[in-house]
Amino acid sequence: MAKDLELVLLLDCYGELLTPRQRELCELYYNEDLSLSEIAETQGITRQAVLDSLRHSEKLLRRTEAQLGMAARIRRLRRCLEEILKEAQDMETIAQLARDGLELL
């Protein structure tokens, strides 16, 4: 099972909708980067039980995102803020060049 890093954001946004057990397994898998076997061993359950829980949790998280779109808004906001930061840095560079030019006069 390949890890989908988008689910880390979905877990941050909607993790409270999962049962405590589902949330714990997702945290171990996505945030702690444990394998299915490692989780199964530490939790005293089968690897298949871990996989089933993760799949069920992923389905709920994706369905909720499709309905609410909070993670998509967060990604768009992040891109906008990064662009603002880039532009602000460019303006500071231009302002510094102007100050340097004035000093030369």
Beta strands, then each sheet from edge to edge (+ up, - down):
end
